[in-house]
Amino acid sequence: MTTVLELRPVRRELARREGNGLEVRLLWNSDDDTVSVEVYDERTEELFDFRVPGDRALDAFNHPFVYCAPRSTSVDDELLEAA
């Protein structure tokens, strides 16, 4: 007996844009019907992604840094914690 597996992409690219060393992609996950934005910074070679509500997807795609969670602690935050 032969088993045939149907492979289909889980995440589908809905939009992509590039500029100023950044590549931004809007992705839809068909398994759980969620939307995410993926950002790649060519200068630092950093890649991160985050989920967004479906009704905010296009705005998050156009303004990803407004919607993404902070990735690191700022110096001011570290100073406040030490005080």
SEMARLUM-28944 format. One record per atom (N, C-alpha, C): x, y, z. Coordinates in steps of 0.2 Angstrom, whole numbers, padded with zeros to 4 digits, always signed. Each point is the difference from the previous one (the first is absolute). Layout:
XYZ;...
This chain:
+0004-0006+0000;-0004+0006+0000;+0004+0006+0000;-0001+0005-0004;+0004+0006-0001;-0005+0006+0003;+0004+0004+0004;-0004+0006+0003;+0003+0006-0004;-0005+0004-0002;+0002+0006-0003;-0002+0006+0004;+0005+0004+0001;-0001+0006+0004;-0001+0006-0004;-0005+0004+0001;-0001+0006-0003;+0004+0006+0004;+0005+0003-0003;+0003+0005+0003;-0003+0007-0003;-0002+0004+0005;-0002+0007-0002;+0003+0005+0004;+0001+0005-0002;+0003+0005+0004;-0004+0002+0006;+0002+0001+0006;-0004+0002+0005;+0000+0007+0001;+0005+0004-0002;+0000+0007+0000;+0000+0002-0007;-0005+0005-0002;+0000+0002-0007;+0001+0008+0000;+0005+0002-0004;+0002+0007-0001;-0006+0004-0003;-0003+0005+0003;-0005+0004-0002;+0003+0006-0003;+0006+0003+0002;+0003+0006-0002;+0007+0000+0002;+0004+0004-0004;+0007+0000+0001;+0002+0007-0002;+0005+0003+0004;+0003+0007-0002;+0007+0000+0002;+0004+0004-0003;+0007+0001+0001;+0002+0007+0000;+0004+0002+0004;+0003+0007+0000;+0004+0002+0006;+0005+0004-0001;+0005+0002+0005;+0003-0006+0004;+0001-0005-0003;+0003-0006+0003;-0005-0004+0004;-0006+0001+0000;-0005-0004+0003;-0004-0004-0005;-0002-0006+0001;-0005-0004-0003;-0005-0002+0004;-0007+0002-0002;-0005-0001+0004;-0005-0004-0003;-0003-0006+0003;-0004-0004-0003;-0007-0001+0004;-0005+0000-0003;-0007-0002+0003;-0002-0007-0001;-0001-0004+0005;-0001-0007-0001;-0006-0002+0004;-0003-0005-0003;-0006-0003+0002;+0001-0007+0002;-0002-0003+0006;+0001-0007+0002;-0006-0003-0001;-0001-0005-0005;-0006-0003-0002;-0002-0005+0005;+0005-0003+0004;-0002-0005+0005;-0004+0003+0006;+0002+0006+0002;-0004+0003+0006;-0003+0007-0002;+0000+0002-0006;-0003+0006-0003;+0002+0006+0004;+0007+0001+0001;+0003+0006+0003;+0004+0003-0005;+0001+0007+0001;+0004+0004-0004;+0006+0002+0004;+0006+0000-0004;+0006+0003+0003;+0004+0004-0004;+0004+0004+0002;+0005+0004-0004;+0007-0002+0002;+0004-0001-0005;+0007-0002+0001;+0004+0006-0003;+0005+0002+0004;+0005+0005-0002;+0007-0003+0000;+0003+0002-0005;+0007-0002-0001;+0004+0006-0001;+0005+0001+0004;+0005+0006+0000;+0006-0002-0003;+0002+0002-0006;+0006-0002-0004;+0006+0002+0003;+0000+0006+0004;+0006+0003+0003;+0002-0004+0006;-0005-0002+0004;+0002-0004+0006;-0001-0008-0001;-0003-0002-0006;-0002-0007-0001;-0004-0002+0005;-0005+0004+0003;-0004-0002+0005;-0007-0001-0003;-0003-0006+0002;-0007-0002-0003;-0005+0000+0006;-0005+0003+0000;-0005-0001+0005;-0007+0000-0003;-0005-0003+0004;-0007+0000-0003;-0004+0000+0006;-0007+0002-0001;-0005+0001+0005;-0006+0000-0002;-0005-0003+0004;-0007+0000-0003;-0004+0006+0001;-0004+0001-0004;-0005+0006+0000;-0007-0002-0001;-0004+0004+0003;-0008-0001-0001;-0001+0001-0008;-0004-0004-0002;-0002+0000-0008;-0002+0007-0002;-0004+0003+0004;-0002+0007-0002;+0005+0005+0000;+0006-0001+0003;+0006+0004+0000;+0005-0002-0004;-0001-0005-0004;+0006-0003-0004;+0003+0005-0005;-0004+0003-0004;+0003+0005-0005;+0004+0006+0004;-0003+0002+0005;+0003+0006+0004;+0007-0003+0003;+0000-0006+0003;+0006-0003+0003;+0005-0001-0006;-0002-0002-0006;+0005-0001-0005;+0003+0007-0002;-0004+0005+0000;+0003+0006-0002;+0004+0004+0005;-0002-0002+0007;+0004+0003+0005;+0002-0005+0005;+0004-0005-0001;+0001-0005+0004;+0003+0001+0007;+0004+0006+0000;+0003+0001+0007;-0004+0003+0005;-0006+0002-0003;-0005+0003+0005;-0004-0006+0003;+0000-0006-0003;-0004-0006+0002;+0004-0005+0004;+0007+0000-0002;+0004-0005+0003;+0002+0001+0008;+0000-0005+0003;+0002+0001+0008;+0007+0001+0000;+0002+0004+0005;+0007+0001+0001;+0005-0006+0000;+0005+0000-0003;+0005-0006+0000;+0005+0000+0005;+0002+0006+0003;+0005+0000+0005;-0002+0006+0005;+0004-0001+0005;-0001+0005+0005;+0004+0006-0001;-0003+0006+0001;+0004+0006-0002;+0005+0002+0006;+0004+0004-0001;+0005+0002+0005;-0004+0004+0006;-0005+0004-0002;-0004+0003+0005;-0004-0005+0005;-0002-0005-0003;-0004-0005+0004;+0005-0004+0005;+0006-0001-0003;+0005-0003+0005;+0002+0004+0005;+0001+0007-0001;+0001+0004+0006;-0005+0001+0005;-0007+0000-0003;-0005+0000+0005;-0001-0006+0004;+0002-0006-0002;+0000-0006+0003;+0005+0000+0006;+0006+0003-0002;+0006+0000+0005;-0001+0005+0005;-0005+0004+0000;-0001+0006+0005;-0004-0003+0006;
